């Protein structure tokens, strides 16, 4: 439509001031409504006591006021307990969200360290045993295999030995 046309700054400021005026009137109306609701609630829950009368009637009115104060305190305590409980639940749920999101583990760096140095770092001064792992390895002597005819002769010799066993069972 009118892509090329921009709103002038004076028009923009005028509209902004109108919106602020409307919002301010809404806030005023809201505070008046809240005050009216408070007055209606107080008129319903706490009617003005009739202070004209005898001493016994006044004492009875005082007892009723104390009972209503106790009930209000109980309600307030219950409300505070509910708020604390829900706050704790919210904190637990936040912790669960953090746990589920997971903590990003940093990339591990390759560290060249001997077993002795690792134990020294972990145990501190308690480290007394040296961990020379190569000294504990079993020593194995390597046999040098001769290449060629003997290798061929080995398997043939094994077959001949087995053939002799077979003959031994056949003759008996």
Secondary structure, DSSP 4 states (H G I P E B T S, - for coil): --SS----HHHHHHHHHHHHHHHHHHHHHHHHHHHHHHHHHHHHHSPPP---S-HHHHHHHHHHHHHHHHHHHHHHHHHHHHHHHHHHHHHHHHHHHHHHH-PPPPPPPP----HHHHHHHHHGGG--S---GGGGSPP-PPPPPPPSHHHHHHHHHHHHHHHHHHHHHHH-
